[in-house]
Amino acid sequence: MRKQSTNLNKSVYNISRRANELSPSGIRKFFDLVYAMPDAISLGVGEPDFVTPWHIRESAIESIEKGQTMYTSNSGIIELRKELNKYFRNEYDIDYDPNTEMLVTVGVSEGLDLAMRAMINPGDEVIISDPAYVAYASAVILADGVPVAVPTYEANNFALEAADVEKYITKKTRAILIGYPSNPTGAVMSKDQLAAIADLAQKHNLMVVSDEIYAKLVYGVTHTCIASLPGMKARTILLNGFSKAFAMTGWRVGYACAPKEIIAAMTKIHQYSMMCVSTMGQVAAIEALRNGADSVKEMVEDYSRRRLVIVKGLRDIGLPCFEPKGAFYAFPSIKVTGMTSEQFAETLLAEEKVAAVPGSAFGKCGEGYIRCCYATSLPKIEEALKRMGRFVNKYKKS
Ligand SMILES: Cc1ncc(COP(=O)(O)O)c(C=O)c1O
């Protein structure tokens, strides 16, 4: 091979301020370690352990066989948007116009990015909860906005309280970004708590961006869609998708529903950055909406059984654990050990080969907790609890 010239001026690699300002995801960093340990039990990455139900996979296979391999409309296949319209009318009595108030996105991840880029001007502030899903602050920063973290507490069931939020509202506040049921805590906000946030948004003329990806994964409680509250359809960007409820993380299909002005702006960005979501993914999503309800019900029942086992198990080994009512995460306190959550997670992985995510990866208020994803098999959960019990016994302060 011919030797290449090395007189490259390294300034060509200067990284943009935006990229420099992002911290690497505390989850990914940690899980690179786990992949190198085949006998580790992972309570880590937050995704269903189920494979996408067969009838959904089959619909995508059929679409490929029929040669449906072209781009779709930038907004997404109209049949999918019509199914979504039906879904929202049935579930929450909200009527989103499939032609102007919906956009099919590459998961909630893209919806979140588009929502921020369509709405935020440099320096605009977006309120998020602390702890919160790792992508929220980054999405705000990438849009040149400023994330403002409002503490939430276990004593308050990790709900974002309107009274606390109001203290952080300034002239620059543009939106409140909420994600309930919550990753990482499993908390679900009640209708009254959401109504208080809705009142605040109306009082201060703010938008609400609501990530409802775990809406279908609730246990013994009802999820309230904030856009269904009086006056809120007009000031909500609702984000959701197929990843979690239908076990479709790899398909990358989500959607945004919002007032037409916002959807038009999001669609403009989407058409240049993504063009459209994969055609077979959208076909599979139509099948999921039409015929997937029973599979979702079965998976939810299964998660609920695992939830009871992990919460009881964590409490029994001496880690106090708030009862999660949604998503598939338990968020036990590890304060009895006196370790930071990062020390706890790293030492647990090194000594007992159990992977959990340090709560601090989700914000300052996550310190003192770890996130345990229970979307894994019961025998693995039980084995992980055994190993964690040994670990807590060894390190707990008397
Ligand atoms: C709260 C939350 N929102 C969004 C996402 C990403 O969703 P999607 O797969 O639809 O991009 C995740 C994934 O873990 C999540 O936990």
The ligand as a Tripos MOL2 file, in Angstrom:
@<TRIPOS>MOLECULE
LIG
   16    16     1     0     0
SMALL
NO_CHARGES

@<TRIPOS>ATOM
      1 C1        -38.3370    8.1260   27.6260 C.3       1 LIG1
      2 C2        -37.8430    7.6790   26.3030 C.ar      1 LIG1
      3 N1        -38.1240    8.4050   25.2230 N.ar      1 LIG1
      4 C3        -37.6860    8.0470   24.0020 C.ar      1 LIG1
      5 C4        -36.9110    6.9200   23.8240 C.ar      1 LIG1
      6 C5        -36.4360    6.5670   22.4250 C.3       1 LIG1
      7 O1        -37.5270    6.0840   21.7260 O.3       1 LIG1
      8 P1        -37.4780    5.6590   20.1800 P.3       1 LIG1
      9 O2        -37.0090    4.2600   20.1120 O.co2     1 LIG1
     10 O3        -38.9140    5.8060   19.7540 O.co2     1 LIG1
     11 O4        -36.5820    6.6100   19.4890 O.co2     1 LIG1
     12 C6        -36.5830    6.1240   24.9240 C.ar      1 LIG1
     13 C7        -35.7260    4.9260   24.7650 C.2       1 LIG1
     14 O5        -35.1800    4.3980   25.6950 O.2       1 LIG1
     15 C8        -37.0740    6.5140   26.1900 C.ar      1 LIG1
     16 O6        -36.8150    5.7810   27.2800 O.3       1 LIG1
@<TRIPOS>BOND
     1     1     2 1
     2     2     3 ar
     3     2    15 ar
     4     3     4 ar
     5     4     5 ar
     6     5     6 1
     7     5    12 ar
     8     6     7 1
     9     7     8 1
    10     8     9 2
    11     8    10 1
    12     8    11 1
    13    12    13 1
    14    12    15 ar
    15    13    14 2
    16    15    16 1
@<TRIPOS>SUBSTRUCTURE
     1 LIG1         1 GROUP 0 **** ****
